[in-house]
Amino acid sequence: MPLGSDVLNQKGDILSKLGSILSLLDIEELKKNRENLNKWKALFGDLKDTFGNITENQIAFMLVIIKIIKSRSRKKFRSEESEEKTNMRKKEKKQKRSEKRQERADKRAATKQNISEKLKPVRDALDSDYGKVLKKIIKQAISNVIPKIPDIIISEILRSFDCDLSTEIPVVGDGLDTDIVIRIDQVDLFKQLKVTPDKGVGKYFYEASKFDMGIPFPYQSPFPMNRFLYHVAQNANTKFQVPGQSGKVLFTIMYDGVDSFIISPHYKGGGGLAANSTVFSDIAPDTPSVPGGGVKFTVAEFLKDYLYNIKVIELQGLLGAMLEINAGLSLSFGNDGKKNFADILGINKLIGILNKFIIACDGLDLGEVSTDTISHLQELTDDDGYFNFTAEEEKNFYVEAERKSNGVMKFASCDNIEIPLDREIFENAADEIMAEIVKGGTGTEQLLMVLQTGVEGSITKHTGDTFKDLNWNWNIHFMQELVINFPLVLCLALMSTKVILPIVLVAIIVNNNTLLAANPAEFVKLFKRVFVRICRAILKEVLKIVFKILKQFLIKLLIIYIKMLLATQKGKRIKMILALIQTLLPFIADLNNAKNCKEILMIIMKMIAATGIDIPFAPPPKFLQFAAMARSGTNSLRTFEKLTVKLENLGIPTGDMPDGTPNLFMLSQFALADAMDEEETINGVVHGVLFPVVASGPPGAVLVPPTKVVGLKC
């Protein structure tokens, strides 16, 4: 579902206008200091290579704007004249040193691979400030988005299966004829339960807390469901209870010893608390109540009790999903070091489908969704375009599968350089994350640590001096990849056995769905309404975080720009306008109420356009007005003369080329000035309006209406 042309045009307009603002700021702050000019030109020309397809990924597009703004040094945001004067001499000296260093760098670059030259413009634009922004986004996404995911899953399952709040979970003998039988491969889509916990890639699949059968019912909370299901699969023909957050048994589950789970839902009373008691009773919680004699869970209650009692995503699982997307180092990788190419290919196709869900955000609702009318909400359009790929896309799946089979990550923002990631570094990081979670922490700092060191460590262990000598901050790009793909990473991490199980269970119960799939891509196609909704809801939450940070930087930049425009004028009127700057941005409130991606783009463009302040015009004193008659009018030669002087002051050569040939750039500039002068001479006209005035006349005061004035432009 490609974005509309209007959205693409808006993005182009935003980048163009932002580029002109930044160029003007560069010129006005220090006309002699042109160290950033080439960087900006290179940055704008390299945006697509740096961020991939910024026309489709909304997060990538917002990061482009943040990166453009933050690539400017902090000193450029200091507009105080005194500071500029104080630092002028230092900057001149620094510039001279920078020029000498640049000369030496150019000599070294001539002897290096061409790739170094391609990387340099983008490398210059990446600084520590941008890295801090990325870490801030990751932290906020972890703390703000992940806790909301259980509610997102619940609401979207209810909407997708058209459940109202009274739909009940039947029990055997009361709505169900027999136990529910589900093949394990229909809920364990990535064969996670075949992998031993705490070893190799198993560290990404299972919870930090180990499952302990020694703890009396209701066992542990949060309940390590994946570890529990692994235990069930290792103990055939044994019934186990699955508790909810309420302490009640939700269902019993048993492995038949062949290929399936046998599940029996419970009434609310089974395994619950005795009346007026805070201690779990000794009744056999695995025995359902007498058919017809109990109160059933509603689907909403069942899902809430189940999902609130587990950790839907832990950060080691998030790390594993990221490694899978980038290098195939978790879901498609066995602890024996073997990889099944067909599995890798299937996962690649799944990632392609999920990515289509996410990038198709044209009109994505960013507002709060009411849950009052769940059963009446409009369903998404049944669009099978998510699952159709071109021949070129299918070819890319094979190419990517080949790359991932070698555990190699491709850095799109680094001219598609491929670097092998070290498994041991990231598996050790998973150990550290889980150890912190067991202590009661979140594991966020441990995750950020491996994001900042993992790629550098891999390069040190597995590559030669070629990559080391590039002097590239690889880890910033690793974090950038996580931010851009964060919704995709979350969606893939959600496809864990413990999350898929309730989706399948509700589908069988509510929709009598017996058509299930063991292939991940086919499974998503079968449950597309669920996953489209979940992916988009997650994207909405991540976009809110990135957009909020973008607003802060953009507003700051625009205020500086406005102040610069106003500072070019003198007098009380301008001082008054400066005091009212905040009122010049009435649309700030709109930013906080943006409801969809189109509105975001429109508001950003509106913000930028609002900087075109119309400085109130006051006619000069009358005695000066007569001086206008002495003006000669514009002239292309004088225009070109002034342009030449300004270009020379900026350090731009205006003479002939070194080989003696004419300077085509200067010739083009003269042609431009001459054409503009000719157009004004032939077709130029001035339109004006005389505002209504009160004039004295024979009958007394007379109101002279507005009068149109037309003049020639000389």
Legacy VTK file of the C-alpha trace (Angstrom):
# vtk DataFile Version 3.0
C-alpha trace
ASCII
DATASET POLYDATA
POINTS 714 float
0.000 0.000 0.000
2.177 2.869 -1.237
1.718 6.314 0.120
-0.185 8.823 -1.948
1.633 11.272 -4.175
0.401 14.145 -2.016
2.218 12.686 0.989
5.404 12.220 -1.032
5.203 15.792 -2.306
4.740 17.059 1.242
7.875 15.246 2.352
9.837 16.705 -0.530
8.595 20.212 0.265
9.546 19.815 3.930
13.098 18.718 3.127
13.544 21.476 0.535
12.306 24.213 2.840
14.329 22.882 5.766
17.438 22.852 3.597
16.943 26.494 2.594
16.453 27.547 6.235
19.621 25.772 7.334
21.628 27.223 4.447
20.491 30.717 5.366
21.392 30.143 9.002
24.844 28.990 7.945
25.385 32.157 5.890
24.042 34.599 8.433
25.802 33.193 11.490
29.323 33.252 10.126
29.674 34.091 6.474
33.360 33.210 6.480
32.834 29.864 8.123
31.753 27.496 5.379
32.855 24.223 6.962
29.328 22.807 6.918
28.353 23.755 3.373
29.622 20.652 1.635
28.375 18.471 4.459
24.848 19.718 4.017
24.949 19.315 0.265
26.271 15.775 0.618
23.774 14.955 3.336
20.765 15.982 1.297
22.080 14.108 -1.711
22.711 10.959 0.299
19.467 10.726 2.256
18.106 7.752 0.363
21.330 5.768 0.765
21.554 6.735 4.424
18.041 5.829 5.495
16.790 3.550 2.770
13.319 4.278 1.464
12.427 7.372 3.492
9.352 7.866 1.330
7.630 4.892 2.942
9.001 4.571 6.469
7.573 7.378 8.589
10.065 6.853 11.412
12.978 7.029 8.968
11.636 10.273 7.521
11.340 11.869 10.975
14.870 10.702 11.811
16.078 12.388 8.634
14.788 15.723 9.905
16.191 15.117 13.415
19.528 14.124 11.935
19.664 17.205 9.737
18.988 19.462 12.702
21.227 17.670 15.197
24.129 17.404 12.784
24.680 21.104 13.313
27.093 21.727 16.131
25.650 22.912 19.422
27.462 26.183 19.049
25.358 27.006 16.015
22.329 27.205 18.247
23.945 29.947 20.288
22.910 33.168 18.699
24.311 35.613 21.214
26.474 38.186 19.409
28.915 38.418 22.280
29.642 34.716 22.150
30.234 34.865 18.413
32.758 37.681 18.821
34.519 35.878 21.643
34.846 32.683 19.677
35.563 34.204 16.260
39.308 34.038 16.584
39.177 30.525 17.989
36.972 29.409 15.137
39.311 30.947 12.565
42.249 29.092 14.069
40.196 25.933 14.278
39.174 26.361 10.669
42.809 26.653 9.595
43.686 23.525 11.563
40.628 21.815 10.104
41.753 22.738 6.592
45.206 21.287 7.243
43.714 18.125 8.695
41.404 17.916 5.713
44.374 18.126 3.362
46.054 15.230 5.150
42.785 13.296 5.200
42.343 13.817 1.468
45.808 12.403 0.848
44.993 9.350 2.973
41.614 8.941 1.326
43.250 8.807 -2.080
45.066 5.643 -1.057
42.059 3.957 0.540
39.141 2.135 -1.004
36.498 4.167 -2.763
34.035 3.150 -0.078
35.691 5.472 2.414
34.945 8.471 0.209
31.332 7.402 -0.120
30.944 7.113 3.623
32.579 10.349 4.637
29.736 12.829 4.009
27.326 10.794 6.055
29.910 10.052 8.741
30.463 13.753 9.205
26.753 14.250 9.758
26.597 11.683 12.526
27.690 13.059 15.844
27.296 12.172 19.487
24.186 14.331 19.814
22.381 12.200 17.245
23.410 9.066 19.110
21.929 10.512 22.312
18.671 11.149 20.511
18.561 7.536 19.311
19.166 6.219 22.830
16.447 8.509 24.153
13.972 7.159 21.601
14.893 3.541 22.423
14.519 4.111 26.166
11.149 5.812 25.774
9.918 3.148 23.367
10.871 0.384 25.813
9.318 2.095 28.825
6.207 3.479 27.103
5.323 1.095 24.272
6.047 -2.411 25.576
3.791 -2.044 28.686
0.890 -1.093 26.377
1.218 -4.172 24.159
-1.024 -6.529 26.238
-3.904 -4.047 25.989
-3.207 -3.603 22.278
-3.348 -7.365 21.705
-6.568 -7.753 23.705
-8.406 -4.922 21.986
-7.282 -5.911 18.500
-8.191 -9.599 18.961
-11.663 -8.570 20.115
-12.083 -6.262 17.142
-10.706 -8.697 14.610
-12.852 -11.628 15.781
-15.883 -9.343 16.216
-16.284 -10.274 19.891
-18.499 -8.199 22.102
-17.792 -7.888 25.805
-20.266 -10.680 26.648
-18.786 -13.417 24.429
-17.884 -16.372 26.709
-15.241 -19.094 26.740
-17.072 -22.455 26.697
-16.037 -25.478 28.767
-16.267 -29.176 27.980
-19.858 -30.260 28.494
-21.072 -26.655 28.445
-20.494 -25.316 24.972
-17.668 -27.719 24.012
-18.144 -31.358 23.098
-14.504 -32.325 23.622
-11.165 -30.894 24.613
-9.506 -28.564 22.135
-6.644 -30.156 20.192
-4.016 -27.850 18.675
-0.928 -29.084 16.852
2.184 -27.670 18.464
3.596 -26.416 15.167
0.421 -24.320 14.728
1.321 -22.220 17.782
5.096 -22.767 17.892
5.658 -21.223 14.468
9.433 -20.921 14.784
10.035 -24.253 16.549
11.085 -22.380 19.689
9.953 -25.198 22.003
12.467 -27.527 20.356
15.304 -25.308 21.569
16.708 -25.797 25.060
16.321 -22.752 27.316
19.401 -20.810 28.453
21.609 -22.175 25.680
22.559 -20.382 22.484
19.563 -18.839 20.723
17.309 -20.315 23.423
18.286 -17.275 25.490
16.166 -15.123 23.157
13.087 -17.382 23.260
12.496 -17.887 26.968
11.802 -15.679 29.958
14.464 -14.623 32.439
12.711 -16.306 35.386
12.909 -20.078 35.338
9.769 -22.200 35.670
9.627 -23.798 39.117
7.140 -26.604 39.736
8.014 -26.444 43.432
5.990 -23.255 43.845
2.389 -24.138 44.809
-0.509 -23.092 42.638
-0.921 -20.475 41.144
2.827 -20.864 40.608
4.698 -17.736 39.570
3.664 -14.266 38.614
4.620 -13.084 36.071
4.237 -16.595 34.736
7.120 -17.789 32.480
4.761 -19.214 29.885
7.296 -20.224 27.240
9.413 -22.055 29.817
6.217 -23.664 31.109
5.188 -24.840 27.624
8.666 -26.279 27.122
8.198 -28.202 30.406
4.777 -29.446 29.262
6.277 -30.656 25.967
8.938 -32.580 27.919
6.333 -34.361 30.098
3.830 -36.111 27.844
0.369 -37.176 29.053
0.557 -34.976 32.175
-2.034 -32.268 32.813
-0.855 -28.868 33.935
-2.853 -25.827 35.027
-2.372 -22.416 33.474
-3.128 -19.623 35.963
-4.220 -16.083 35.223
-3.371 -12.902 37.033
-6.471 -13.410 39.185
-5.067 -16.677 40.524
-7.791 -18.662 38.831
-7.137 -21.563 36.493
-7.783 -20.488 32.924
-7.292 -23.875 31.314
-5.417 -27.131 31.625
-2.953 -28.224 28.971
-1.340 -31.561 28.159
1.066 -32.812 25.513
-0.261 -35.972 23.852
3.207 -37.359 23.276
2.854 -37.106 19.476
2.420 -33.609 18.075
-0.404 -31.777 19.838
-1.478 -29.843 22.915
-4.808 -30.864 24.485
-6.495 -27.895 26.133
-9.511 -27.792 28.435
-10.937 -24.352 29.431
-12.180 -23.865 33.021
-14.965 -22.074 34.771
-13.990 -19.098 36.871
-14.362 -21.106 40.074
-11.844 -23.824 39.337
-8.634 -23.277 41.289
-9.633 -19.884 42.601
-9.557 -18.475 46.097
-11.850 -19.822 48.735
-14.493 -17.411 50.036
-13.072 -14.674 52.288
-9.621 -16.225 52.038
-6.271 -14.928 50.945
-4.692 -18.370 50.820
-5.197 -20.670 47.878
-7.403 -23.603 48.789
-6.428 -27.229 48.642
-9.116 -28.146 46.143
-7.878 -29.766 42.994
-7.650 -26.798 40.664
-7.204 -29.062 37.644
-10.755 -30.394 37.972
-13.329 -28.271 36.158
-16.573 -27.430 37.859
-19.626 -29.536 37.110
-20.884 -28.664 33.631
-23.501 -25.967 33.852
-22.689 -25.184 37.435
-20.114 -22.469 37.042
-19.560 -18.992 35.667
-17.620 -18.806 32.425
-14.849 -16.384 31.544
-15.718 -13.894 28.846
-13.200 -13.707 26.015
-12.118 -10.276 27.222
-11.671 -11.529 30.810
-9.797 -14.618 29.603
-7.368 -12.625 27.447
-6.823 -9.991 30.131
-6.212 -12.571 32.876
-3.801 -14.503 30.648
-1.813 -11.639 29.115
-1.562 -9.649 32.335
0.031 -12.663 34.008
2.897 -13.023 31.543
5.583 -10.749 30.157
4.594 -10.485 26.539
8.049 -9.192 25.569
11.277 -9.218 27.531
14.286 -7.345 26.209
16.313 -10.444 25.383
13.448 -11.392 23.050
13.552 -7.913 21.560
17.296 -8.316 20.954
16.707 -11.702 19.341
14.071 -10.303 16.968
16.412 -7.489 15.972
19.250 -9.931 15.300
16.919 -12.081 13.211
15.767 -9.163 11.069
19.290 -7.912 10.509
21.422 -11.049 10.410
19.285 -14.175 10.898
20.905 -14.952 14.243
17.976 -16.128 16.346
14.752 -17.601 14.937
16.402 -19.193 11.897
19.573 -20.249 13.690
20.010 -23.539 15.540
22.181 -24.091 18.552
23.980 -26.730 16.559
25.116 -24.023 14.171
22.956 -25.350 11.349
20.515 -23.274 9.387
17.632 -24.385 7.233
17.595 -22.188 4.129
13.863 -22.766 3.641
13.217 -21.564 7.196
15.307 -18.437 6.620
13.440 -17.765 3.388
10.079 -18.203 5.103
11.036 -15.821 7.892
12.281 -13.274 5.328
8.902 -13.390 3.592
7.183 -12.978 6.967
9.347 -9.921 7.716
8.441 -8.534 4.286
4.730 -8.960 5.053
4.998 -7.368 8.503
6.956 -4.487 7.004
4.155 -3.892 4.496
1.705 -3.757 7.389
3.832 -1.118 9.058
4.776 1.165 6.169
1.194 1.347 4.975
0.412 4.087 7.480
-1.153 6.638 5.165
-4.002 7.940 7.313
-2.879 5.977 10.372
-4.936 7.069 13.345
-2.711 8.419 16.104
-5.565 9.305 18.413
-6.964 7.242 21.227
-9.351 4.533 20.074
-12.569 4.109 21.999
-13.372 0.620 23.264
-17.042 1.341 23.899
-18.190 0.029 20.567
-15.757 -2.778 19.959
-18.278 -4.967 18.146
-19.204 -2.195 15.744
-15.783 -0.910 14.712
-15.112 -0.920 11.021
-12.745 -3.658 9.923
-9.701 -3.018 7.795
-10.038 -3.468 4.094
-9.304 -7.012 3.061
-6.272 -6.247 0.974
-4.195 -9.209 -0.168
-1.587 -6.823 -1.574
0.327 -7.319 1.660
1.141 -10.854 0.570
1.950 -10.279 -3.097
5.539 -9.608 -4.078
7.157 -8.660 -7.335
9.771 -10.838 -9.021
12.436 -8.377 -7.819
11.195 -8.616 -4.221
11.164 -12.413 -4.380
14.735 -12.315 -5.668
15.737 -10.042 -2.799
14.284 -12.563 -0.321
16.689 -15.178 -1.702
19.633 -12.777 -1.636
18.849 -11.750 1.946
18.428 -15.392 2.975
21.869 -16.163 1.556
23.366 -13.275 3.520
21.624 -14.234 6.748
22.755 -17.834 6.385
26.235 -16.438 7.023
25.171 -14.358 10.038
26.058 -11.122 8.251
24.361 -7.758 8.820
23.994 -5.262 5.987
24.257 -1.612 7.024
22.007 0.248 4.591
23.137 3.562 6.068
26.785 2.629 5.409
26.609 2.051 1.688
25.274 -1.489 2.287
28.481 -2.681 3.916
28.128 -6.240 5.234
29.640 -7.132 8.603
29.474 -10.507 10.374
27.959 -10.180 13.836
29.534 -12.205 16.614
26.991 -14.611 18.184
28.840 -14.886 21.474
28.793 -11.115 22.102
25.024 -10.904 21.766
24.276 -14.144 23.588
26.381 -12.928 26.520
24.394 -9.691 26.389
21.178 -11.734 26.597
22.586 -13.375 29.756
23.259 -9.958 31.269
19.785 -8.698 30.387
18.127 -11.736 31.975
20.294 -11.488 35.083
19.192 -7.872 35.533
15.513 -8.794 35.034
15.786 -11.521 37.693
17.111 -8.861 40.078
13.992 -6.795 39.437
15.365 -4.446 36.771
14.306 -3.943 33.169
17.552 -4.823 31.401
17.380 -1.578 29.389
20.905 -0.443 30.219
22.301 -3.864 29.320
20.485 -3.743 25.992
21.798 -0.249 25.264
25.295 -1.398 26.149
25.330 -4.150 23.532
23.794 -1.758 20.992
26.740 0.568 21.621
29.455 -2.090 21.602
28.184 -5.142 19.731
29.097 -4.176 16.181
32.471 -2.725 17.146
33.234 -5.915 19.039
32.227 -8.032 16.059
34.446 -5.991 13.743
37.389 -6.387 16.128
36.967 -10.184 16.264
36.023 -11.047 12.705
37.269 -8.454 10.241
40.558 -7.038 9.167
41.823 -3.511 9.195
39.615 -2.441 6.271
36.559 -1.784 8.408
38.550 -0.552 11.388
40.326 2.079 9.309
37.063 3.539 8.080
36.660 5.126 11.512
32.902 4.735 11.321
30.627 4.874 14.342
28.982 1.563 13.521
27.066 1.394 16.753
25.151 4.599 16.045
23.933 2.956 12.882
23.063 -0.205 14.782
20.860 1.873 17.090
19.441 3.722 14.101
18.417 0.417 12.532
16.649 -0.537 15.761
14.754 2.765 15.928
13.677 2.658 12.278
12.602 -0.969 12.558
11.335 -0.832 16.158
7.676 -1.547 15.254
8.816 -4.388 12.997
11.087 -5.783 15.730
8.240 -5.664 18.255
5.807 -7.361 15.862
8.270 -10.173 15.169
9.052 -10.583 18.885
5.309 -10.894 19.540
5.096 -13.995 17.364
6.277 -16.049 20.315
4.504 -19.279 21.279
2.971 -17.755 24.422
1.319 -14.970 22.384
0.225 -17.089 19.434
-1.466 -19.648 21.718
-4.328 -17.402 22.983
-4.906 -16.035 19.448
-5.346 -19.550 18.085
-7.410 -20.648 21.089
-9.853 -17.730 20.756
-10.074 -18.252 16.982
-11.074 -21.887 17.480
-13.577 -21.085 20.233
-15.198 -17.960 18.793
-14.903 -18.462 15.050
-14.846 -22.243 15.043
-11.625 -21.825 13.118
-10.151 -25.204 12.235
-8.001 -23.915 9.364
-4.620 -23.171 10.912
-1.121 -22.823 9.488
2.302 -23.937 10.688
4.166 -21.625 8.281
4.734 -18.147 9.813
3.914 -16.240 6.618
0.784 -18.302 5.979
-0.224 -17.914 9.623
-0.017 -14.112 9.369
-2.036 -14.240 6.151
-4.687 -16.327 7.902
-4.841 -13.920 10.850
-4.080 -10.776 8.880
-6.741 -8.676 10.557
-5.223 -9.357 13.955
-1.667 -8.655 12.885
-2.436 -5.638 10.709
-4.204 -4.058 13.649
-1.510 -4.971 16.186
1.352 -3.781 13.963
-0.364 -0.484 13.219
-1.243 0.103 16.859
2.396 -0.467 17.832
3.570 1.838 15.038
1.212 4.515 16.331
2.828 4.396 19.779
6.383 4.507 18.421
5.531 7.386 16.066
4.176 9.388 19.006
7.571 9.161 20.726
9.642 10.080 17.663
7.243 12.858 16.685
7.344 14.394 20.165
11.142 14.570 20.071
11.075 15.924 16.518
8.674 18.702 17.544
11.056 19.870 20.254
14.014 20.183 17.862
11.996 21.647 15.021
10.302 24.296 17.147
13.668 25.281 18.617
15.188 25.620 15.152
12.271 27.643 13.792
12.268 30.033 16.741
15.958 30.704 16.147
15.218 31.301 12.473
12.347 33.664 13.293
14.511 35.594 15.730
17.179 35.953 13.050
14.642 37.343 10.576
13.265 39.750 13.102
16.725 40.809 14.263
17.410 42.243 10.809
14.883 44.960 11.541
15.095 47.802 14.033
12.690 49.744 16.244
10.002 49.261 18.873
7.691 47.436 16.503
10.192 44.628 16.036
10.867 44.395 19.760
7.171 43.968 20.283
7.098 41.153 17.727
10.026 39.461 19.460
8.061 39.516 22.708
5.162 37.852 20.906
7.121 35.112 19.134
5.239 32.358 20.858
1.982 33.765 19.572
3.361 33.580 16.055
3.161 29.772 16.276
-0.537 29.145 16.985
-0.337 25.754 15.407
1.778 24.295 18.223
-1.424 23.050 19.805
-2.183 21.230 16.550
1.045 19.274 16.909
-0.145 17.711 20.112
-3.433 16.686 18.511
-2.154 15.160 15.291
-4.328 12.200 14.386
-2.624 10.659 11.394
0.529 10.608 9.311
-0.872 13.019 6.735
-1.656 15.522 9.474
1.871 15.197 10.825
3.332 16.123 7.453
0.865 18.979 6.961
1.618 20.408 10.412
5.378 20.197 9.913
5.025 22.004 6.610
2.731 24.536 8.258
5.341 25.130 10.975
8.057 25.767 8.449
5.859 27.936 6.237
4.901 30.073 9.227
8.461 31.365 9.409
7.773 33.544 6.404
6.848 36.452 8.666
5.471 39.539 7.019
7.320 42.362 8.723
4.863 45.260 9.067
5.721 47.967 6.535
5.879 51.577 7.554
6.491 54.214 4.853
9.708 56.219 5.297
9.485 59.904 6.181
8.091 62.080 3.404
11.355 63.875 2.727
12.965 60.494 2.035
10.198 59.370 -0.262
11.336 61.926 -2.875
14.747 60.196 -2.934
13.121 57.254 -4.648
12.832 59.391 -7.763
16.625 59.466 -7.994
16.910 55.654 -8.170
18.017 54.214 -11.488
16.181 50.918 -11.224
17.604 47.425 -11.230
20.264 46.342 -13.660
21.544 42.857 -14.466
25.177 43.975 -14.562
25.018 45.535 -11.108
23.207 42.453 -9.809
25.954 40.216 -11.207
28.641 42.503 -9.781
27.133 42.281 -6.284
26.706 38.517 -6.621
30.362 38.112 -7.559
31.464 40.048 -4.486
29.266 37.956 -2.187
30.524 34.708 -3.720
34.126 35.792 -3.260
33.417 36.678 0.364
32.084 33.143 0.850
35.255 31.662 -0.611
33.624 30.470 -3.821
35.966 30.884 -6.854
34.603 33.252 -9.515
37.504 33.430 -11.955
38.395 31.237 -14.906
39.008 27.572 -14.408
42.577 26.363 -13.707
42.935 25.247 -17.342
41.925 28.691 -18.599
38.425 27.762 -19.720
35.491 30.000 -18.745
33.800 29.449 -15.391
30.484 27.940 -16.478
29.004 28.429 -13.029
29.553 32.196 -13.188
28.274 32.331 -16.745
25.103 30.532 -15.635
24.680 33.015 -12.771
24.957 35.971 -15.145
22.487 34.352 -17.524
20.094 33.912 -14.604
20.438 37.554 -13.505
20.067 38.797 -17.095
16.973 36.638 -17.694
15.331 37.853 -14.491
16.079 41.490 -15.413
14.707 41.003 -18.918
11.532 39.382 -17.598
10.959 42.242 -15.163
11.592 44.801 -17.920
9.170 43.225 -20.373
6.459 41.870 -18.097
7.110 43.389 -14.672
4.204 45.112 -12.996
3.530 46.340 -9.481
0.091 45.984 -7.925
-0.807 47.852 -4.803
-3.795 48.944 -2.756
-4.419 52.342 -1.167
-6.163 51.642 2.101
-9.390 53.559 2.876
-8.714 57.072 4.215
-10.854 59.966 5.438
-10.459 63.067 3.250
-11.939 66.481 3.646
-14.281 67.631 0.929
-17.028 70.124 0.181
-19.674 68.071 1.898
-17.329 67.446 4.834
-15.321 64.381 5.710
-15.422 61.780 2.948
-14.347 58.123 3.200
-12.165 57.277 0.220
-12.650 53.561 -0.571
-9.706 51.155 -1.198
-8.093 51.971 -4.512
-6.076 49.650 -6.720
-2.752 51.031 -7.899
-0.803 49.634 -10.845
2.763 50.614 -11.720
5.682 49.568 -13.871
8.654 47.715 -12.382
11.923 49.237 -13.546
LINES 1 715
714 0 1 2 3 4 5 6 7 8 9 10 11 12 13 14 15 16 17 18 19 20 21 22 23 24 25 26 27 28 29 30 31 32 33 34 35 36 37 38 39 40 41 42 43 44 45 46 47 48 49 50 51 52 53 54 55 56 57 58 59 60 61 62 63 64 65 66 67 68 69 70 71 72 73 74 75 76 77 78 79 80 81 82 83 84 85 86 87 88 89 90 91 92 93 94 95 96 97 98 99 100 101 102 103 104 105 106 107 108 109 110 111 112 113 114 115 116 117 118 119 120 121 122 123 124 125 126 127 128 129 130 131 132 133 134 135 136 137 138 139 140 141 142 143 144 145 146 147 148 149 150 151 152 153 154 155 156 157 158 159 160 161 162 163 164 165 166 167 168 169 170 171 172 173 174 175 176 177 178 179 180 181 182 183 184 185 186 187 188 189 190 191 192 193 194 195 196 197 198 199 200 201 202 203 204 205 206 207 208 209 210 211 212 213 214 215 216 217 218 219 220 221 222 223 224 225 226 227 228 229 230 231 232 233 234 235 236 237 238 239 240 241 242 243 244 245 246 247 248 249 250 251 252 253 254 255 256 257 258 259 260 261 262 263 264 265 266 267 268 269 270 271 272 273 274 275 276 277 278 279 280 281 282 283 284 285 286 287 288 289 290 291 292 293 294 295 296 297 298 299 300 301 302 303 304 305 306 307 308 309 310 311 312 313 314 315 316 317 318 319 320 321 322 323 324 325 326 327 328 329 330 331 332 333 334 335 336 337 338 339 340 341 342 343 344 345 346 347 348 349 350 351 352 353 354 355 356 357 358 359 360 361 362 363 364 365 366 367 368 369 370 371 372 373 374 375 376 377 378 379 380 381 382 383 384 385 386 387 388 389 390 391 392 393 394 395 396 397 398 399 400 401 402 403 404 405 406 407 408 409 410 411 412 413 414 415 416 417 418 419 420 421 422 423 424 425 426 427 428 429 430 431 432 433 434 435 436 437 438 439 440 441 442 443 444 445 446 447 448 449 450 451 452 453 454 455 456 457 458 459 460 461 462 463 464 465 466 467 468 469 470 471 472 473 474 475 476 477 478 479 480 481 482 483 484 485 486 487 488 489 490 491 492 493 494 495 496 497 498 499 500 501 502 503 504 505 506 507 508 509 510 511 512 513 514 515 516 517 518 519 520 521 522 523 524 525 526 527 528 529 530 531 532 533 534 535 536 537 538 539 540 541 542 543 544 545 546 547 548 549 550 551 552 553 554 555 556 557 558 559 560 561 562 563 564 565 566 567 568 569 570 571 572 573 574 575 576 577 578 579 580 581 582 583 584 585 586 587 588 589 590 591 592 593 594 595 596 597 598 599 600 601 602 603 604 605 606 607 608 609 610 611 612 613 614 615 616 617 618 619 620 621 622 623 624 625 626 627 628 629 630 631 632 633 634 635 636 637 638 639 640 641 642 643 644 645 646 647 648 649 650 651 652 653 654 655 656 657 658 659 660 661 662 663 664 665 666 667 668 669 670 671 672 673 674 675 676 677 678 679 680 681 682 683 684 685 686 687 688 689 690 691 692 693 694 695 696 697 698 699 700 701 702 703 704 705 706 707 708 709 710 711 712 713
